[in-house]
Amino acid sequence: MSKLIFENSRVGRKGYTLPKNDVEVKLENILPAKYRRKADAVLPEVSELDVMRHFLNLGHKNHSIEKGFYPLGSCTMKYNPKVNEVAVRNSGLGNLHPYQPESTVQGALEILYELQEDLAEISGMKEVTIQPVAGAQGEFTGLKVIAAYHIAKGNTHKKTIIMPDSAHGTNPASCTLAGFDVVELPSNEFGKVDIDQLKELVNENTAGFMLTNPNTLGLFESRIEEIAEIIHSVDGLVYMDGANLNALLGIVQPGKIGFDVLHINLHKTFSTPHGGGGPGSGPVGVVEKLVPYLPVPMVRKDANGVYSMDYSHADTSIGKVHTFFGNFAVNVRAYVYIKMQGAKGMRSISENAIINANYLQKKLAPYYNIEYKNTFCMHEFVADGTWQKDKNDIHTLDIAKRLLDKGIHAPTIYFPLIIKEAMMIEPTETESKETLDDFINIMIEVAHECDSDPELLHHAPISTPVKRVDDVLAARQLDVRYIPEN
Ligand SMILES: *Cc1c(COP(=O)(O)O)cnc(C)c1O
């Protein structure tokens, strides 16, 4: 185990040279005494080389997409082409100020405008706002739009949103934040929306229905038009959680099959890096009748090809959901990705994502329980550890930890909640057959280890820089301070 940077510290050692300060500074003029330190901060004193080695070593200990496979690809991290980074670091984009006059940022506005248009085309929606900066914030925005629609029609009794029990946790949270009550719909035996139950739950108070498609089990909800008809019959709106569009690009336009609102996570499908809480972008698309409620401003292009920030629908808009224009740099990356792929490329992303997921599903089915293995999955599927649990008292958590020993990032586990011991698997389109085969072999190896050495599984990981941590304790009593001995 390498030393902490504090342990490498030696008094007086430094990695910088600055000219002597020739300006007299009176600290008390800058910061009142009550806000100032009583003693000097304990900072590591190290050379430039020590600093570089410190951060490089930390980086090596971490897992990254450049280093190895992520079994839940786009939701965790799918390959983000480096050309995105080159574009976003262009000084003409990176050094802009959000208060610059519009006439001086026409190029940046063009990018945002084109992104709005491309996402509208991909989603089949009339208009798309790119202001929300996360999927959850996109949900909140979309739900506020739904609320505004009902309020404008005087339907203030429409207070409930129905959603399946397989929904992502952010769905009920966003509904509550937006002032709705959640009504849960149990999934049917095929893991999909139960149409008869839905009919029973729908009534005059239904403001809308929120659905992930493909659902979180990786299954395509095929009866969308029927579902939409039921919801529309009470003037409800159908919301699609399109956080992950990896299975639909160029194949399905949600806005054309009955969905009224959807959000898209650019930090999942559209290859912008994320993790550890950000940064993200969660654009929201809507059908024509909901356009007046979208956040302001929208980017518009006039007849002379001049771009501007348009606030003209401010009276009906739900307002702003973020400062300025959302996460500009994330939006630029997604723009580059879309333009480089083109329409054909978009479709092949999804086709390959689906083929890869089905290949894994088929190959892993003899070794892990897969509840819905008799149907093709879309971009992902859910395997589970119930066989291992029943036979060897090994939990999915143990399996996920053991994968770390083998250089594989852990999949998302224990979600969706309706599958016991769940592990979600989504290889994405960019992984080669060889990488998939390696992963399959590792999963088979782990399945054998569950039989031959269950204790190993209970203690895994054994070869990572940090061994198994007590996650609950770490979450409740996080302590990452270094306290020097003297
Ligand atoms: C990731 C995800 C979300 C939430 O997106 P964030 O950007 O993390 O807020 C919502 N729904 C589904 C289905 C997701 O996969």
PDBQT file of the ligand as one rigid body, heavy atoms in Angstrom, charges set to zero:
ROOT
HETATM    1  C1  LIG A 501     -30.270   7.070 -14.444  1.00  0.00    +0.000 C 
HETATM    2  C2  LIG A 501     -31.718   7.004 -14.502  1.00  0.00    +0.000 A 
HETATM    3  C3  LIG A 501     -32.505   8.050 -13.976  1.00  0.00    +0.000 A 
HETATM    4  C4  LIG A 501     -31.913   9.241 -13.222  1.00  0.00    +0.000 C 
HETATM    5  O1  LIG A 501     -30.980   9.992 -13.920  1.00  0.00    +0.000 OA
HETATM    6  P1  LIG A 501     -29.936  10.922 -13.134  1.00  0.00    +0.000 P 
HETATM    7  O2  LIG A 501     -29.208  11.682 -14.189  1.00  0.00    +0.000 OA
HETATM    8  O3  LIG A 501     -29.067  10.018 -12.349  1.00  0.00    +0.000 OA
HETATM    9  O4  LIG A 501     -30.717  11.843 -12.249  1.00  0.00    +0.000 OA
HETATM   10  C5  LIG A 501     -33.866   7.950 -14.108  1.00  0.00    +0.000 A 
HETATM   11  N1  LIG A 501     -34.461   6.886 -14.687  1.00  0.00    +0.000 NA
HETATM   12  C6  LIG A 501     -33.735   5.857 -15.201  1.00  0.00    +0.000 A 
HETATM   13  C7  LIG A 501     -34.444   4.709 -15.844  1.00  0.00    +0.000 C 
HETATM   14  C8  LIG A 501     -32.354   5.875 -15.119  1.00  0.00    +0.000 A 
HETATM   15  O5  LIG A 501     -31.642   4.857 -15.613  1.00  0.00    +0.000 OA
ENDROOT
TORSDOF 0
